[in-house]
Amino acid sequence: MHFALFGDAQLTAELYTFFCAFVLLGLIPLFTIKLVFREPLATYGLQLGNWRFGLKAFLVLAPIMIAATYPSSKAPEFIAEYPLFKGASSSPSMFLAHAGSYLLFYIGWETYFRGFMQFGLRRALGDWNSILVQTALSCILHIGKPAGEIYGSIIGALVWGIVAFRAQSILFVILLHWVLGVSLDFFICYLT
């Protein structure tokens, strides 16, 4: 017997994966910050911060990210890998459900790498070293993905690390990473 939300086992698997990333990479570090470290979440970039800079960075970087995903959407290795939920292209509502659930994944990912890790290591290692540590570790987790994504993850982690520190917030980085992922999936689903 199989359990499937909305009668779709693939969608259920995607939701499970994204929810687990949200809990393991997002909520557990947040609870650790509050209950173990007893520090404010803002210390880890969970605030609006310098929203003017964050908004400017988003408005400059989002179109670049969208444009960068288009050539990747034509590459066979990216088409084989994405979207993670292959049924995303079956209807606009399924794509929207996929895109919305993807946000859970990115909230978890960015909370862990740019928030918990990068902001958490800042006092001990300094700005650049904490950016380099989270870049190295997030890049390692891209091993097994298409080569272009692995190399892109290095650039992305460095840029997003700088943006997070400058904005004193990971919120804009969460949105940038989400825009990158959703635009790639959109191009693969609807323009290939």
GUBA-723827 format. One record per atom (N, C-alpha, C, O): residue number from 1; residue in one letter; x, y, z. Coordinates in steps of 0.1 Angstrom, whole numbers, plus 5000, padded with zeros to 4 digits. Example, Ala and Ser with C-alpha at 12.3 -4.5 7.8 and 13.67 -1.06 7.14 Angstrom:
% GUBA-723827
{1 'a' {5132 4943 5078}}
{1 'a' {5123 4955 5078}}
{1 'a' {5132 4967 5078}}
{1 'a' {5142 4967 5085}}
{2 's' {5128 4978 5071}}
{2 's' {5137 4989 5071}}
{2 's' {5129 5000 5079}}
{2 's' {5134 5011 5080}}
% end
This chain:
% GUBA-723827
{1 'm' {5008 4988 5000}}
{1 'm' {5000 5000 5000}}
{1 'm' {5009 5012 5000}}
{1 'm' {5019 5013 5007}}
{2 'h' {5005 5022 4992}}
{2 'h' {5013 5035 4991}}
{2 'h' {5004 5046 4996}}
{2 'h' {4992 5046 4994}}
{3 'f' {5010 5056 5002}}
{3 'f' {5003 5068 5006}}
{3 'f' {5006 5079 4996}}
{3 'f' {5018 5081 4992}}
{4 'a' {4996 5086 4991}}
{4 'a' {4998 5096 4981}}
{4 'a' {4988 5108 4984}}
{4 'a' {4976 5106 4984}}
{5 'l' {4994 5119 4986}}
{5 'l' {4986 5131 4987}}
{5 'l' {4980 5135 4973}}
{5 'l' {4987 5134 4963}}
{6 'f' {4968 5139 4973}}
{6 'f' {4961 5143 4960}}
{6 'f' {4962 5131 4950}}
{6 'f' {4961 5134 4938}}
{7 'g' {4964 5119 4954}}
{7 'g' {4965 5108 4945}}
{7 'g' {4978 5107 4937}}
{7 'g' {4978 5100 4927}}
{8 'd' {4988 5115 4941}}
{8 'd' {5000 5116 4933}}
{8 'd' {5012 5112 4942}}
{8 'd' {5016 5120 4950}}
{9 'a' {5018 5101 4940}}
{9 'a' {5029 5096 4948}}
{9 'a' {5042 5105 4946}}
{9 'a' {5049 5107 4955}}
{10 'q' {5044 5109 4933}}
{10 'q' {5056 5118 4931}}
{10 'q' {5055 5131 4938}}
{10 'q' {5064 5136 4944}}
{11 'l' {5043 5137 4938}}
{11 'l' {5041 5150 4945}}
{11 'l' {5042 5148 4960}}
{11 'l' {5048 5156 4967}}
{12 't' {5037 5137 4965}}
{12 't' {5039 5133 4979}}
{12 't' {5054 5132 4983}}
{12 't' {5058 5137 4993}}
{13 'a' {5061 5126 4974}}
{13 'a' {5076 5124 4977}}
{13 'a' {5083 5138 4977}}
{13 'a' {5091 5140 4985}}
{14 'e' {5079 5147 4968}}
{14 'e' {5085 5160 4967}}
{14 'e' {5081 5168 4980}}
{14 'e' {5090 5174 4986}}
{15 'l' {5069 5167 4984}}
{15 'l' {5064 5175 4996}}
{15 'l' {5071 5169 5008}}
{15 'l' {5075 5177 5017}}
{16 'y' {5073 5156 5009}}
{16 'y' {5080 5150 5020}}
{16 'y' {5095 5155 5020}}
{16 'y' {5100 5159 5031}}
{17 't' {5101 5155 5009}}
{17 't' {5115 5159 5008}}
{17 't' {5117 5174 5012}}
{17 't' {5125 5177 5020}}
{18 'f' {5108 5183 5007}}
{18 'f' {5109 5197 5010}}
{18 'f' {5105 5200 5024}}
{18 'f' {5112 5208 5031}}
{19 'f' {5095 5192 5030}}
{19 'f' {5092 5194 5044}}
{19 'f' {5103 5190 5053}}
{19 'f' {5106 5196 5063}}
{20 'c' {5109 5179 5050}}
{20 'c' {5121 5174 5058}}
{20 'c' {5132 5184 5057}}
{20 'c' {5139 5186 5068}}
{21 'a' {5135 5190 5046}}
{21 'a' {5146 5200 5045}}
{21 'a' {5142 5212 5053}}
{21 'a' {5151 5218 5060}}
{22 'f' {5130 5216 5053}}
{22 'f' {5125 5227 5061}}
{22 'f' {5127 5224 5076}}
{22 'f' {5131 5233 5083}}
{23 'v' {5123 5212 5080}}
{23 'v' {5124 5209 5094}}
{23 'v' {5139 5207 5098}}
{23 'v' {5144 5213 5108}}
{24 'l' {5146 5198 5091}}
{24 'l' {5160 5195 5095}}
{24 'l' {5170 5206 5093}}
{24 'l' {5178 5209 5102}}
{25 'l' {5169 5214 5082}}
{25 'l' {5178 5225 5079}}
{25 'l' {5173 5238 5085}}
{25 'l' {5181 5247 5087}}
{26 'g' {5160 5239 5087}}
{26 'g' {5155 5252 5091}}
{26 'g' {5150 5252 5105}}
{26 'g' {5156 5260 5113}}
{27 'l' {5140 5244 5109}}
{27 'l' {5135 5245 5122}}
{27 'l' {5144 5240 5133}}
{27 'l' {5145 5247 5144}}
{28 'i' {5151 5230 5131}}
{28 'i' {5161 5225 5141}}
{28 'i' {5171 5235 5144}}
{28 'i' {5174 5238 5156}}
{29 'p' {5178 5241 5134}}
{29 'p' {5187 5252 5138}}
{29 'p' {5181 5264 5145}}
{29 'p' {5186 5270 5154}}
{30 'l' {5168 5267 5141}}
{30 'l' {5161 5279 5147}}
{30 'l' {5159 5275 5162}}
{30 'l' {5161 5284 5171}}
{31 'f' {5154 5263 5165}}
{31 'f' {5152 5259 5179}}
{31 'f' {5165 5259 5186}}
{31 'f' {5166 5263 5198}}
{32 't' {5176 5255 5180}}
{32 't' {5189 5254 5186}}
{32 't' {5193 5269 5190}}
{32 't' {5198 5271 5201}}
{33 'i' {5191 5278 5181}}
{33 'i' {5195 5292 5183}}
{33 'i' {5188 5297 5196}}
{33 'i' {5193 5303 5204}}
{34 'k' {5174 5295 5196}}
{34 'k' {5166 5300 5206}}
{34 'k' {5167 5293 5220}}
{34 'k' {5169 5299 5230}}
{35 'l' {5167 5280 5219}}
{35 'l' {5166 5272 5232}}
{35 'l' {5180 5267 5237}}
{35 'l' {5181 5266 5249}}
{36 'v' {5189 5265 5229}}
{36 'v' {5203 5261 5233}}
{36 'v' {5212 5273 5235}}
{36 'v' {5218 5275 5245}}
{37 'f' {5213 5280 5224}}
{37 'f' {5222 5292 5224}}
{37 'f' {5216 5304 5231}}
{37 'f' {5223 5313 5236}}
{38 'r' {5203 5304 5232}}
{38 'r' {5195 5315 5238}}
{38 'r' {5199 5329 5232}}
{38 'r' {5202 5339 5239}}
{39 'e' {5200 5329 5219}}
{39 'e' {5203 5341 5211}}
{39 'e' {5192 5345 5203}}
{39 'e' {5183 5337 5199}}
{40 'p' {5191 5358 5200}}
{40 'p' {5180 5363 5191}}
{40 'p' {5182 5358 5176}}
{40 'p' {5193 5357 5172}}
{41 'l' {5171 5354 5170}}
{41 'l' {5172 5350 5156}}
{41 'l' {5178 5360 5147}}
{41 'l' {5184 5357 5137}}
{42 'a' {5176 5373 5150}}
{42 'a' {5182 5384 5142}}
{42 'a' {5197 5383 5141}}
{42 'a' {5203 5387 5131}}
{43 't' {5203 5377 5151}}
{43 't' {5218 5376 5151}}
{43 't' {5222 5366 5140}}
{43 't' {5234 5366 5135}}
{44 'y' {5213 5358 5135}}
{44 'y' {5216 5348 5125}}
{44 'y' {5209 5352 5111}}
{44 'y' {5207 5343 5103}}
{45 'g' {5206 5365 5110}}
{45 'g' {5201 5369 5097}}
{45 'g' {5186 5367 5095}}
{45 'g' {5181 5369 5084}}
{46 'l' {5179 5363 5106}}
{46 'l' {5164 5361 5105}}
{46 'l' {5157 5374 5109}}
{46 'l' {5151 5375 5120}}
{47 'q' {5158 5384 5100}}
{47 'q' {5152 5397 5102}}
{47 'q' {5151 5404 5089}}
{47 'q' {5158 5399 5079}}
{48 'l' {5144 5415 5088}}
{48 'l' {5144 5423 5076}}
{48 'l' {5158 5429 5073}}
{48 'l' {5162 5431 5062}}
{49 'g' {5165 5433 5084}}
{49 'g' {5178 5439 5083}}
{49 'g' {5178 5452 5075}}
{49 'g' {5169 5460 5076}}
{50 'n' {5188 5453 5067}}
{50 'n' {5189 5465 5058}}
{50 'n' {5181 5462 5046}}
{50 'n' {5186 5458 5035}}
{51 'w' {5168 5464 5047}}
{51 'w' {5159 5460 5036}}
{51 'w' {5161 5468 5023}}
{51 'w' {5158 5462 5012}}
{52 'r' {5166 5480 5024}}
{52 'r' {5168 5488 5012}}
{52 'r' {5179 5481 5004}}
{52 'r' {5177 5480 4992}}
{53 'f' {5190 5478 5010}}
{53 'f' {5200 5471 5003}}
{53 'f' {5196 5457 4998}}
{53 'f' {5198 5453 4987}}
{54 'g' {5189 5450 5007}}
{54 'g' {5184 5437 5003}}
{54 'g' {5175 5437 4991}}
{54 'g' {5176 5429 4982}}
{55 'l' {5166 5447 4991}}
{55 'l' {5157 5448 4979}}
{55 'l' {5164 5452 4967}}
{55 'l' {5162 5447 4956}}
{56 'k' {5174 5461 4968}}
{56 'k' {5182 5465 4956}}
{56 'k' {5190 5453 4951}}
{56 'k' {5190 5450 4939}}
{57 'a' {5196 5445 4960}}
{57 'a' {5203 5433 4956}}
{57 'a' {5194 5423 4949}}
{57 'a' {5198 5417 4939}}
{58 'f' {5182 5422 4954}}
{58 'f' {5172 5412 4948}}
{58 'f' {5169 5417 4934}}
{58 'f' {5169 5409 4925}}
{59 'l' {5166 5430 4933}}
{59 'l' {5162 5435 4920}}
{59 'l' {5173 5435 4909}}
{59 'l' {5170 5434 4897}}
{60 'v' {5185 5436 4914}}
{60 'v' {5196 5435 4904}}
{60 'v' {5199 5420 4901}}
{60 'v' {5202 5416 4890}}
{61 'l' {5200 5411 4912}}
{61 'l' {5204 5398 4910}}
{61 'l' {5193 5388 4904}}
{61 'l' {5196 5379 4897}}
{62 'a' {5181 5391 4907}}
{62 'a' {5170 5382 4902}}
{62 'a' {5170 5381 4887}}
{62 'a' {5169 5369 4882}}
{63 'p' {5170 5392 4880}}
{63 'p' {5170 5390 4865}}
{63 'p' {5183 5383 4860}}
{63 'p' {5182 5376 4850}}
{64 'i' {5194 5385 4867}}
{64 'i' {5206 5378 4863}}
{64 'i' {5204 5363 4865}}
{64 'i' {5208 5355 4857}}
{65 'm' {5199 5359 4876}}
{65 'm' {5196 5345 4879}}
{65 'm' {5187 5339 4869}}
{65 'm' {5189 5328 4865}}
{66 'i' {5176 5346 4866}}
{66 'i' {5166 5341 4857}}
{66 'i' {5173 5339 4843}}
{66 'i' {5171 5328 4837}}
{67 'a' {5181 5349 4839}}
{67 'a' {5187 5348 4826}}
{67 'a' {5197 5336 4826}}
{67 'a' {5199 5329 4816}}
{68 'a' {5204 5334 4837}}
{68 'a' {5214 5323 4838}}
{68 'a' {5208 5309 4837}}
{68 'a' {5214 5300 4833}}
{69 't' {5195 5308 4842}}
{69 't' {5189 5295 4841}}
{69 't' {5184 5291 4828}}
{69 't' {5183 5279 4825}}
{70 'y' {5182 5300 4819}}
{70 'y' {5176 5297 4806}}
{70 'y' {5186 5288 4798}}
{70 'y' {5181 5277 4793}}
{71 'p' {5199 5291 4796}}
{71 'p' {5207 5281 4789}}
{71 'p' {5208 5267 4796}}
{71 'p' {5208 5257 4789}}
{72 's' {5208 5267 4809}}
{72 's' {5208 5255 4816}}
{72 's' {5196 5246 4813}}
{72 's' {5196 5234 4813}}
{73 's' {5185 5253 4811}}
{73 's' {5172 5246 4809}}
{73 's' {5172 5238 4796}}
{73 's' {5163 5229 4794}}
{74 'k' {5182 5241 4787}}
{74 'k' {5183 5234 4774}}
{74 'k' {5192 5222 4775}}
{74 'k' {5193 5214 4766}}
{75 'a' {5200 5221 4786}}
{75 'a' {5210 5211 4787}}
{75 'a' {5204 5198 4792}}
{75 'a' {5196 5198 4801}}
{76 'p' {5208 5187 4785}}
{76 'p' {5202 5174 4788}}
{76 'p' {5203 5170 4803}}
{76 'p' {5194 5164 4809}}
{77 'e' {5215 5173 4809}}
{77 'e' {5217 5169 4823}}
{77 'e' {5208 5177 4833}}
{77 'e' {5204 5171 4843}}
{78 'f' {5205 5189 4829}}
{78 'f' {5195 5197 4838}}
{78 'f' {5181 5192 4835}}
{78 'f' {5173 5191 4845}}
{79 'i' {5178 5189 4823}}
{79 'i' {5164 5184 4820}}
{79 'i' {5162 5170 4827}}
{79 'i' {5151 5168 4832}}
{80 'a' {5172 5162 4828}}
{80 'a' {5171 5149 4835}}
{80 'a' {5169 5151 4850}}
{80 'a' {5163 5143 4856}}
{81 'e' {5175 5161 4855}}
{81 'e' {5175 5164 4870}}
{81 'e' {5163 5171 4875}}
{81 'e' {5158 5169 4885}}
{82 'y' {5158 5181 4867}}
{82 'y' {5148 5190 4871}}
{82 'y' {5136 5190 4861}}
{82 'y' {5137 5187 4850}}
{83 'p' {5124 5194 4866}}
{83 'p' {5121 5197 4880}}
{83 'p' {5122 5184 4889}}
{83 'p' {5120 5173 4883}}
{84 'l' {5124 5186 4901}}
{84 'l' {5124 5174 4910}}
{84 'l' {5111 5167 4910}}
{84 'l' {5111 5154 4910}}
{85 'f' {5100 5174 4909}}
{85 'f' {5087 5168 4907}}
{85 'f' {5083 5168 4892}}
{85 'f' {5080 5179 4887}}
{86 'k' {5085 5157 4886}}
{86 'k' {5083 5156 4871}}
{86 'k' {5069 5160 4867}}
{86 'k' {5067 5163 4855}}
{87 'g' {5059 5159 4876}}
{87 'g' {5046 5162 4872}}
{87 'g' {5043 5177 4873}}
{87 'g' {5032 5181 4870}}
{88 'a' {5053 5185 4875}}
{88 'a' {5051 5200 4876}}
{88 'a' {5046 5206 4863}}
{88 'a' {5039 5216 4863}}
{89 's' {5050 5199 4852}}
{89 's' {5046 5205 4839}}
{89 's' {5032 5200 4835}}
{89 's' {5027 5204 4824}}
{90 's' {5025 5192 4843}}
{90 's' {5012 5186 4839}}
{90 's' {5001 5197 4838}}
{90 's' {4991 5195 4831}}
{91 's' {5002 5207 4846}}
{91 's' {4992 5218 4846}}
{91 's' {4997 5230 4853}}
{91 's' {5007 5229 4861}}
{92 'p' {4992 5242 4850}}
{92 'p' {4997 5254 4858}}
{92 'p' {4995 5252 4873}}
{92 'p' {5003 5257 4880}}
{93 's' {4984 5246 4877}}
{93 's' {4982 5245 4892}}
{93 's' {4992 5236 4898}}
{93 's' {4996 5238 4909}}
{94 'm' {4996 5225 4891}}
{94 'm' {5006 5216 4896}}
{94 'm' {5020 5223 4897}}
{94 'm' {5028 5221 4906}}
{95 'f' {5023 5232 4886}}
{95 'f' {5035 5239 4887}}
{95 'f' {5035 5249 4899}}
{95 'f' {5045 5250 4906}}
{96 'l' {5024 5256 4901}}
{96 'l' {5023 5265 4912}}
{96 'l' {5024 5258 4926}}
{96 'l' {5031 5263 4935}}
{97 'a' {5019 5246 4927}}
{97 'a' {5020 5238 4939}}
{97 'a' {5035 5234 4941}}
{97 'a' {5040 5235 4952}}
{98 'h' {5041 5230 4930}}
{98 'h' {5055 5227 4930}}
{98 'h' {5064 5239 4934}}
{98 'h' {5072 5238 4943}}
{99 'a' {5061 5250 4928}}
{99 'a' {5069 5262 4931}}
{99 'a' {5067 5267 4945}}
{99 'a' {5077 5271 4952}}
{100 'g' {5055 5266 4950}}
{100 'g' {5052 5270 4964}}
{100 'g' {5059 5261 4974}}
{100 'g' {5064 5265 4984}}
{101 's' {5058 5248 4971}}
{101 's' {5064 5238 4981}}
{101 's' {5079 5239 4980}}
{101 's' {5086 5237 4990}}
{102 'y' {5085 5243 4969}}
{102 'y' {5099 5245 4968}}
{102 'y' {5104 5256 4977}}
{102 'y' {5116 5255 4982}}
{103 'l' {5096 5265 4980}}
{103 'l' {5100 5276 4990}}
{103 'l' {5103 5270 5003}}
{103 'l' {5113 5275 5010}}
{104 'l' {5096 5260 5008}}
{104 'l' {5100 5253 5020}}
{104 'l' {5114 5248 5020}}
{104 'l' {5122 5250 5030}}
{105 'f' {5118 5242 5009}}
{105 'f' {5132 5237 5008}}
{105 'f' {5142 5248 5009}}
{105 'f' {5152 5247 5017}}
{106 'y' {5139 5259 5002}}
{106 'y' {5149 5270 5002}}
{106 'y' {5149 5277 5015}}
{106 'y' {5160 5282 5019}}
{107 'i' {5138 5278 5022}}
{107 'i' {5138 5284 5036}}
{107 'i' {5148 5276 5045}}
{107 'i' {5156 5281 5052}}
{108 'g' {5146 5262 5044}}
{108 'g' {5155 5254 5052}}
{108 'g' {5169 5255 5048}}
{108 'g' {5178 5257 5057}}
{109 'w' {5172 5254 5035}}
{109 'w' {5186 5255 5030}}
{109 'w' {5193 5268 5034}}
{109 'w' {5204 5267 5040}}
{110 'e' {5186 5279 5032}}
{110 'e' {5193 5292 5035}}
{110 'e' {5194 5294 5050}}
{110 'e' {5203 5301 5054}}
{111 't' {5184 5290 5057}}
{111 't' {5184 5291 5072}}
{111 't' {5197 5284 5077}}
{111 't' {5204 5289 5086}}
{112 'y' {5199 5272 5072}}
{112 'y' {5211 5265 5077}}
{112 'y' {5224 5270 5072}}
{112 'y' {5233 5274 5080}}
{113 'f' {5226 5272 5059}}
{113 'f' {5239 5276 5053}}
{113 'f' {5242 5291 5055}}
{113 'f' {5253 5294 5060}}
{114 'r' {5233 5300 5051}}
{114 'r' {5236 5314 5052}}
{114 'r' {5233 5319 5066}}
{114 'r' {5239 5328 5071}}
{115 'g' {5223 5313 5073}}
{115 'g' {5219 5318 5086}}
{115 'g' {5227 5312 5097}}
{115 'g' {5236 5317 5103}}
{116 'f' {5223 5299 5101}}
{116 'f' {5229 5292 5112}}
{116 'f' {5245 5291 5110}}
{116 'f' {5252 5294 5120}}
{117 'm' {5249 5286 5099}}
{117 'm' {5263 5284 5097}}
{117 'm' {5271 5297 5095}}
{117 'm' {5280 5300 5102}}
{118 'q' {5268 5305 5085}}
{118 'q' {5275 5317 5081}}
{118 'q' {5275 5327 5092}}
{118 'q' {5285 5332 5097}}
{119 'f' {5263 5331 5096}}
{119 'f' {5262 5341 5107}}
{119 'f' {5267 5335 5120}}
{119 'f' {5273 5342 5128}}
{120 'g' {5265 5322 5122}}
{120 'g' {5270 5316 5135}}
{120 'g' {5285 5315 5136}}
{120 'g' {5290 5316 5147}}
{121 'l' {5292 5314 5125}}
{121 'l' {5306 5313 5125}}
{121 'l' {5313 5327 5124}}
{121 'l' {5325 5328 5125}}
{122 'r' {5305 5337 5122}}
{122 'r' {5310 5350 5119}}
{122 'r' {5320 5355 5131}}
{122 'r' {5331 5360 5128}}
{123 'r' {5315 5354 5143}}
{123 'r' {5323 5359 5154}}
{123 'r' {5336 5351 5156}}
{123 'r' {5347 5357 5159}}
{124 'a' {5336 5338 5153}}
{124 'a' {5348 5330 5155}}
{124 'a' {5358 5331 5143}}
{124 'a' {5370 5331 5145}}
{125 'l' {5352 5332 5131}}
{125 'l' {5361 5331 5119}}
{125 'l' {5362 5344 5111}}
{125 'l' {5371 5346 5103}}
{126 'g' {5353 5354 5114}}
{126 'g' {5353 5366 5106}}
{126 'g' {5344 5364 5094}}
{126 'g' {5339 5353 5090}}
{127 'd' {5341 5375 5087}}
{127 'd' {5332 5375 5076}}
{127 'd' {5336 5366 5064}}
{127 'd' {5328 5357 5061}}
{128 'w' {5348 5368 5059}}
{128 'w' {5352 5361 5047}}
{128 'w' {5353 5346 5050}}
{128 'w' {5349 5337 5042}}
{129 'n' {5359 5342 5061}}
{129 'n' {5361 5328 5064}}
{129 'n' {5348 5321 5066}}
{129 'n' {5346 5310 5062}}
{130 's' {5338 5328 5073}}
{130 's' {5325 5321 5075}}
{130 's' {5318 5320 5061}}
{130 's' {5311 5310 5059}}
{131 'i' {5320 5329 5052}}
{131 'i' {5314 5328 5039}}
{131 'i' {5320 5316 5032}}
{131 'i' {5314 5309 5025}}
{132 'l' {5334 5315 5033}}
{132 'l' {5341 5304 5026}}
{132 'l' {5337 5291 5031}}
{132 'l' {5336 5281 5024}}
{133 'v' {5335 5290 5044}}
{133 'v' {5331 5277 5050}}
{133 'v' {5317 5272 5045}}
{133 'v' {5315 5261 5041}}
{134 'q' {5307 5282 5046}}
{134 'q' {5294 5278 5041}}
{134 'q' {5294 5275 5026}}
{134 'q' {5286 5267 5021}}
{135 't' {5302 5282 5019}}
{135 't' {5303 5280 5004}}
{135 't' {5309 5266 5001}}
{135 't' {5303 5259 4993}}
{136 'a' {5320 5262 5008}}
{136 'a' {5325 5249 5006}}
{136 'a' {5315 5238 5009}}
{136 'a' {5314 5228 5002}}
{137 'l' {5309 5239 5021}}
{137 'l' {5300 5229 5025}}
{137 'l' {5287 5228 5016}}
{137 'l' {5282 5217 5013}}
{138 's' {5282 5239 5013}}
{138 's' {5270 5239 5004}}
{138 's' {5273 5234 4990}}
{138 's' {5265 5227 4984}}
{139 'c' {5285 5237 4985}}
{139 'c' {5290 5231 4972}}
{139 'c' {5291 5216 4973}}
{139 'c' {5288 5209 4964}}
{140 'i' {5297 5211 4984}}
{140 'i' {5298 5197 4985}}
{140 'i' {5285 5190 4984}}
{140 'i' {5284 5179 4978}}
{141 'l' {5274 5196 4989}}
{141 'l' {5261 5190 4989}}
{141 'l' {5255 5190 4975}}
{141 'l' {5245 5184 4972}}
{142 'h' {5262 5197 4966}}
{142 'h' {5257 5198 4952}}
{142 'h' {5264 5187 4943}}
{142 'h' {5261 5185 4932}}
{143 'i' {5274 5179 4949}}
{143 'i' {5280 5169 4942}}
{143 'i' {5269 5158 4938}}
{143 'i' {5261 5154 4946}}
{144 'g' {5270 5154 4925}}
{144 'g' {5260 5145 4920}}
{144 'g' {5250 5153 4911}}
{144 'g' {5242 5146 4904}}
{145 'k' {5250 5166 4912}}
{145 'k' {5241 5174 4904}}
{145 'k' {5249 5177 4891}}
{145 'k' {5261 5173 4890}}
{146 'p' {5242 5183 4881}}
{146 'p' {5250 5186 4869}}
{146 'p' {5262 5195 4872}}
{146 'p' {5261 5203 4881}}
{147 'a' {5272 5194 4864}}
{147 'a' {5285 5201 4867}}
{147 'a' {5283 5216 4867}}
{147 'a' {5288 5223 4876}}
{148 'g' {5275 5221 4858}}
{148 'g' {5272 5236 4858}}
{148 'g' {5266 5240 4871}}
{148 'g' {5268 5251 4876}}
{149 'e' {5258 5232 4877}}
{149 'e' {5252 5235 4890}}
{149 'e' {5262 5235 4901}}
{149 'e' {5262 5244 4910}}
{150 'i' {5271 5226 4901}}
{150 'i' {5281 5225 4911}}
{150 'i' {5290 5238 4911}}
{150 'i' {5292 5244 4921}}
{151 'y' {5294 5242 4899}}
{151 'y' {5302 5254 4897}}
{151 'y' {5294 5266 4901}}
{151 'y' {5299 5275 4907}}
{152 'g' {5282 5266 4896}}
{152 'g' {5273 5278 4899}}
{152 'g' {5270 5279 4914}}
{152 'g' {5268 5290 4919}}
{153 's' {5270 5268 4921}}
{153 's' {5268 5268 4936}}
{153 's' {5279 5276 4943}}
{153 's' {5277 5282 4953}}
{154 'i' {5291 5275 4938}}
{154 'i' {5302 5282 4944}}
{154 'i' {5300 5297 4942}}
{154 'i' {5301 5305 4952}}
{155 'i' {5297 5302 4930}}
{155 'i' {5294 5316 4928}}
{155 'i' {5282 5320 4936}}
{155 'i' {5283 5331 4942}}
{156 'g' {5272 5313 4935}}
{156 'g' {5259 5316 4942}}
{156 'g' {5262 5318 4957}}
{156 'g' {5257 5327 4963}}
{157 'a' {5269 5308 4963}}
{157 'a' {5271 5308 4978}}
{157 'a' {5280 5320 4982}}
{157 'a' {5277 5327 4992}}
{158 'l' {5289 5324 4973}}
{158 'l' {5298 5335 4976}}
{158 'l' {5290 5348 4976}}
{158 'l' {5290 5357 4985}}
{159 'v' {5282 5350 4965}}
{159 'v' {5274 5362 4963}}
{159 'v' {5263 5363 4973}}
{159 'v' {5262 5374 4979}}
{160 'w' {5256 5352 4975}}
{160 'w' {5245 5352 4985}}
{160 'w' {5251 5354 4999}}
{160 'w' {5244 5361 5008}}
{161 'g' {5263 5349 5002}}
{161 'g' {5269 5352 5015}}
{161 'g' {5272 5366 5017}}
{161 'g' {5269 5372 5028}}
{162 'i' {5277 5373 5007}}
{162 'i' {5280 5387 5008}}
{162 'i' {5267 5395 5010}}
{162 'i' {5266 5404 5018}}
{163 'v' {5257 5392 5002}}
{163 'v' {5244 5398 5003}}
{163 'v' {5238 5397 5017}}
{163 'v' {5233 5406 5023}}
{164 'a' {5239 5385 5022}}
{164 'a' {5233 5382 5035}}
{164 'a' {5240 5390 5046}}
{164 'a' {5233 5396 5054}}
{165 'f' {5253 5391 5046}}
{165 'f' {5260 5399 5055}}
{165 'f' {5257 5414 5053}}
{165 'f' {5254 5422 5063}}
{166 'r' {5257 5419 5041}}
{166 'r' {5255 5433 5038}}
{166 'r' {5241 5437 5042}}
{166 'r' {5238 5448 5047}}
{167 'a' {5231 5428 5039}}
{167 'a' {5217 5431 5042}}
{167 'a' {5214 5428 5057}}
{167 'a' {5204 5432 5062}}
{168 'q' {5223 5421 5064}}
{168 'q' {5221 5416 5077}}
{168 'q' {5208 5407 5078}}
{168 'q' {5201 5407 5088}}
{169 's' {5205 5400 5067}}
{169 's' {5193 5392 5066}}
{169 's' {5195 5381 5055}}
{169 's' {5202 5383 5045}}
{170 'i' {5189 5370 5058}}
{170 'i' {5189 5359 5048}}
{170 'i' {5176 5359 5040}}
{170 'i' {5175 5351 5030}}
{171 'l' {5167 5368 5043}}
{171 'l' {5154 5367 5036}}
{171 'l' {5155 5370 5021}}
{171 'l' {5148 5363 5013}}
{172 'f' {5163 5379 5017}}
{172 'f' {5165 5382 5003}}
{172 'f' {5172 5371 4996}}
{172 'f' {5169 5368 4984}}
{173 'v' {5181 5364 5003}}
{173 'v' {5188 5353 4997}}
{173 'v' {5179 5341 4995}}
{173 'v' {5180 5334 4985}}
{174 'i' {5170 5339 5005}}
{174 'i' {5160 5329 5003}}
{174 'i' {5152 5331 4990}}
{174 'i' {5150 5322 4982}}
{175 'l' {5147 5343 4988}}
{175 'l' {5139 5346 4976}}
{175 'l' {5148 5345 4964}}
{175 'l' {5143 5340 4954}}
{176 'l' {5160 5349 4964}}
{176 'l' {5169 5348 4952}}
{176 'l' {5171 5333 4948}}
{176 'l' {5170 5330 4937}}
{177 'h' {5174 5325 4958}}
{177 'h' {5176 5311 4956}}
{177 'h' {5163 5304 4950}}
{177 'h' {5164 5296 4941}}
{178 'w' {5152 5308 4956}}
{178 'w' {5139 5303 4951}}
{178 'w' {5136 5307 4937}}
{178 'w' {5132 5299 4929}}
{179 'v' {5139 5320 4934}}
{179 'v' {5137 5325 4920}}
{179 'v' {5145 5317 4910}}
{179 'v' {5141 5313 4899}}
{180 'l' {5158 5314 4914}}
{180 'l' {5167 5306 4906}}
{180 'l' {5161 5293 4903}}
{180 'l' {5160 5288 4891}}
{181 'g' {5157 5286 4913}}
{181 'g' {5152 5272 4912}}
{181 'g' {5139 5272 4904}}
{181 'g' {5137 5263 4895}}
{182 'v' {5129 5281 4907}}
{182 'v' {5116 5281 4900}}
{182 'v' {5118 5285 4886}}
{182 'v' {5111 5279 4877}}
{183 's' {5127 5294 4883}}
{183 's' {5128 5299 4869}}
{183 's' {5134 5287 4860}}
{183 's' {5130 5285 4849}}
{184 'l' {5144 5280 4866}}
{184 'l' {5149 5269 4859}}
{184 'l' {5138 5258 4856}}
{184 'l' {5137 5254 4845}}
{185 'd' {5131 5255 4866}}
{185 'd' {5120 5246 4864}}
{185 'd' {5109 5251 4854}}
{185 'd' {5104 5243 4846}}
{186 'f' {5106 5263 4855}}
{186 'f' {5096 5269 4845}}
{186 'f' {5101 5268 4831}}
{186 'f' {5094 5263 4822}}
{187 'f' {5114 5271 4829}}
{187 'f' {5120 5270 4815}}
{187 'f' {5120 5256 4810}}
{187 'f' {5117 5253 4799}}
{188 'i' {5123 5247 4819}}
{188 'i' {5124 5232 4815}}
{188 'i' {5110 5228 4812}}
{188 'i' {5107 5220 4802}}
{189 'c' {5100 5231 4820}}
{189 'c' {5086 5226 4819}}
{189 'c' {5079 5233 4807}}
{189 'c' {5072 5226 4800}}
{190 'y' {5082 5245 4804}}
{190 'y' {5073 5252 4794}}
{190 'y' {5081 5257 4782}}
{190 'y' {5074 5261 4772}}
{191 'l' {5094 5258 4782}}
{191 'l' {5101 5263 4771}}
{191 'l' {5111 5254 4764}}
{191 'l' {5119 5258 4756}}
{192 't' {5111 5241 4768}}
{192 't' {5120 5231 4761}}
{192 't' {5112 5223 4752}}
{192 't' {5118 5214 4745}}
% end
